């Protein structure tokens, strides 16, 4: 409309039963920030409306969203929710989702339960009758597993249930509503999975799908996973939890994981967590389409589409954690389970899972820990300092294929030596830095203990 960005303003209103509260902000180059305090607003349903207004009062863009402010008592009764630090809170306690995509097999779920992993995302759940699904949920609960329930087969334009019914109910919306109502009270439910790599063109329908699901069940968050990084920002109004699924092995550097995490961080702007989906399958299992996923791979299969090694899996896991992942759901158990090297690979994944489980209180900490300086700065070392109640742990990941010598420095005074977790050894320091040697793709996790700021 030939209006300069600097002449536009953003108007936000919070409309509730007792009236309307408004705020206004000016645009800089492309963004406008508006703060609308809600501490004094009444609890209950409301509408948030945002509009971009020109200097003559013309409204150029307008959007609105339903919201509900909860009382403290209502918030405490929520089964699962995402807190202000983007942590999942389950039954009042911080929870780090650490799980696998599955296929609904009780046998495989039991195998996952006998490990450090705590959740599962099963495809095909809506193919099970209600009573059978309730028994399965009871089984998961008895094994200590949470379920991310898959509703991806009944999004508004899905065709999976054409000509089918669920408990005599037909139509995607009716089935989705009935399924959420049927299982929302079950203690095994962790979240609702609404979108598995769906395109941007479906965003308007998916916004309504999300809002309807959240209205039917405000006690559990919704989760989506996307693979087109250029589209993430369009989906932030369709979910409570963002997911991305980088699968780099063997053709792409492992930094695909950290790159996609950073895209997700920018797209969500800290407003929601990212539960990343690391690769635990072989690409050859899907090429050509319809392949026998359990076949013995040829040399060409291994060259072009092998599964990750233990070192690659551990490196990808820690790259995700170093860049702020608040959950990990590996894809996928049933593919990995038919690989010739399954026993070795599963043993390695359980070791990795045990490490993440041990670190989870730190990964969920909201305490600021400060930056880490790595020398040389050109080294492909990714770091993250974690802090919880004075305890500090440093994650350092070599994302390169070559050995690296580096020096790691925090803003803390270090003891003469520190434990290297999961390696059974100690690392010497000079009081300021940790001299570190990394093999290709190697991860070091340093227990810095309680240190004093310099």
Beta strands, then each sheet from edge to edge (+ up, - down):
strand 1: 9-16
strand 2: 19-26
strand 3: 44-53
strand 4: 59-69
strand 5: 80-82
strand 6: 88-90
strand 7: 93-95
strand 8: 97-102
strand 9: 119-122
strand 10: 146-150
strand 11: 189-196
strand 12: 221-225
strand 13: 241-242
strand 14: 273-276
strand 15: 327-330
strand 16: 373-375
strand 17: 381-388
strand 18: 391-398
strand 19: 404-409
strand 20: 417-420
strand 21: 425-428
strand 22: 433-438
strand 23: 443-450
sheet 1: 2+ 1- 3+ 4-
sheet 2: 5+ 6- 7+
sheet 3: 12+ 11+ 10+ 9+ 8+ 15+ 14+ 13+
sheet 4: 16+ 19- 22+
sheet 5: 17+ 18- 23+ 20- 21+
end
